[in-house]
Amino acid sequence: MKKLLTKSFLDEQLIYQAKKGSQKAQRAIFDLFGKRMYILCLRYVRVQEDAEELLSNGFIKAFENLSSFEFRGQYSFESWLKRILINECLMFLRRQNRAPMMVEPDELIPSDEENPFEKLSAEELFEVILKLPEGYRTVFNLFEIEGFSHPEIAEKLGISVGTSKSQLSKAKAYIKSQLSKSGIHHAS
């Protein structure tokens, strides 16, 4: 328990110093969260140079808006930072005219199937996610990894809830087919 309190206290002090403009504190924050946030960006954009640019832009935006951040516990800053970087990734995809969604009928897609990826290691899952077509990958990341609901995804991406569900269903089917091709069979 003492270790958690100490880490939380250090995080809070580091953020306080960064809010005051300390470049040393900002660098320490980047060192603490940079790698995880870079991997997050890569899940959305795949190209390393784009992910690096998004990471840089996201941290700049975070430091510029640090005064609006309120510390609410050990993981509150990381969650706040993730939201900024996810939004940067989604804006990047829109700017690139790579609207991630295909037009789909607004139908309900049954989702009572088992997750095809729950038995994969993090590295295996990351590799499979990178192979997904962009629209499937975007919805899959937002729903399965970030925990957004279909209505939230629809709002963020400017699509219908049915399209979000359809893209997720197709992403899971694609993952299953990739796993089968790799010799990993998923029992349904």
Secondary structure as UniProt FT lines:
FT   HELIX           2..19
FT   TURN            20..21
FT   HELIX           23..45
FT   HELIX           48..64
FT   HELIX           66..68
FT   TURN            74..75
FT   HELIX           76..95
FT   TURN            96..97
FT   TURN            116..119
FT   HELIX           122..131
FT   HELIX           134..140
FT   HELIX           141..145
FT   HELIX           150..157
FT   HELIX           161..181
FT   TURN            182..183
//
